[in-house]
Amino acid sequence: MIKMKNKKNRIELLAPAGNLHKLKTALAFGADAVYAGIPDFSLRVRINNFDMDGIKEAVKYCHQNNKKIYITLNIFAHNKHFKNLEKYLKFLKFIKVDGLIISDPGILEIVKKVWPRANIHLSTQANCTNAQAALFWQKQGVGRIILGREVTLKEIKEIHKACPGLELEYFVHGAMCMAYSGRCFLSSLTSTRSANLGDCIQPCRWKYVEKSSFDITQDRQIPNPKSQINPKHQISNSKQLAIKGCEDDIFEVIEEKHGSYILNSKDLCLIKYLRDLEEAGVCSFKIEGRAKSAYYQAMVAGIYSHVTHNIEHITEEDLAYYYSELKIKIINRGYCTGFLLGDRGEQNTDNSHENSDWEFCGQVLSIKNEELRIKKLNIKNFILIKVHNSLKVGDEVEIVKPKYDIIKMKVDKLFDSETGEKLQEAHGGQGRMVMIEVKQDIPVYSVIRRKIVS
């Protein structure tokens, strides 16, 4: 690790916001800024609850809490997308968003016309990976470059040296894409849903099972991608397949009874390299995951914010602990350092993801007027919980508070928040709000988890 110098500017932790609740969770757990967008112009279409009213409310909430919000306009636009663009930009200018994330030069030109003083961030989709490209975009009015994930630590230093007045942002955690800077065409090929318009079907995460034999001594065969995908098909015996690649190299695929995962990139985790990134010139650490759960938001934002905002005092032992928490207590595809250290991207060919032994049980909500209902139950201190998965009397749970402070406790009593009825268990599918007694104050947005007992 590189020893840090004293720096005046605080590093920004930037978290994803798929909806207003996830936005509030990320900010509660220490994020300095969030990024969001409406489906029409964002690279998140289907799992995205924002509309223009929602964006307005999000901006208001962020600014009330002295946080920033950046709006994604990062699709590769077609002619049809420009119809409502100017109207949307005038709206974003009026509500005073803190920045616009753009990848398309055509959209950039319209932004410069409608909002000349807008704070423009170049999306990673534009795959800026060198100093000359960074200087070019700076001349076009871009104030921050979200570097391509393919950029190494050495290259970050070089870009920062060549462009000292340009802000640099880098992804530090989340899903990795098989395509260059996420510019993937597999989804369009298999389903007509374009990843570059925010509608990726994620074929890189699918199981691929044997449909026909491949003779590696013959020319490469390219079967219909749809014909390879059959989740119900089971291979009786584990085997190894060899597929001839475009460069005449042999690509080994391990196939087991559930199928093969030939494009499934491991997730990125750079919690151990934040000091190095700061020293290299990165001013904003970005987390991927607008489609992920509120629990993911709390865990990842909580850990990364704690390390980021105490970066000069974090020890190697601390980093090992936080890496373990990220590895064990949230579902992931296995972790790698991506291209940061000059390595090749790593794939998880064994399974679609690594299961966690920990389960998200619920999240603490505002108590509002619940005090009146609880008086008759003779409970001194309680929290209101929206249940996810399940919560039962007798559960040994961990309550994760903002700043990643963990409280361990046993659930002794469980009450229905509407009726005050004593419960033995509650399930997330019921949409139930419950109350449990606690011995100390637990902030709103704290999350509750339980180790799964097999």
Order of alpha helices (4+ residues) and beta strands (2+ residues): beta-alpha-beta-alpha-beta-alpha-beta-alpha-beta-alpha-beta-alpha-beta-alpha-alpha-beta-beta-beta-alpha-beta-alpha-alpha-beta-beta-alpha-beta-beta-beta-beta-beta-beta-beta-beta
